């Protein structure tokens, strides 16, 4: 019984496959299945190119989010965040996303007026530790007031030198 199959792959390459590790009654069917796919080298090249394009897309998305977060922070007079350099941009994006979500939930869809929002915004300005905003990145916007109230002194200003 044959255990090696010469397969012409979808990409046009011919590869001899050792299918001895498959039961005899499954070898021919698996060889036909392989013929409908790219060879391993072409599959890996396509996967690597896809990974690179995903990385480029993600970098462009992060840059756009960062630009929006910086413009928003400037427009609404938000303070610079503090913390390790690698956390600053992530913290800014997280703060922007949570504040935007909170505004939508509390003012646009909720019953808050602009005066209520101004109070919350002032509380948010007091939280300058980037890590705090990163930690809250998955929170619901409607929970922001409670989260801000629970923030510790180490999350406010520069009192904590160990950030």
Number of C-alpha atoms within 10 A of each C-alpha: 7 10 14 14 17 12 19 19 20 14 14 13 14 13 15 11 13 14 17 13 8 12 10 13 9 10 20 17 11 13 20 14 12 18 20 13 15 17 19 13 11 16 13 12 11 13 12 12 12 12 12 12 12 12 12 12 12 12 12 12 12 15 13 12 19 19 15 16 21 17 13 16 18 12 9 10 12 20 15 16 24 19 18 13 10 9 16 19 21 20 26 29 24 24 25 23 19 23 19 13 18 23 21 14 18 19 16 12 10 12 9 13 11 10 9 12 16 11 11 18 18 12 16 22 18 16 26 23 24 26 22 22 27 19 11 18 18 11 14 14 20 18 14 22 17 9 15 20 11 9 15 10 12 16 20 19 15 16 10 11 7 8 13
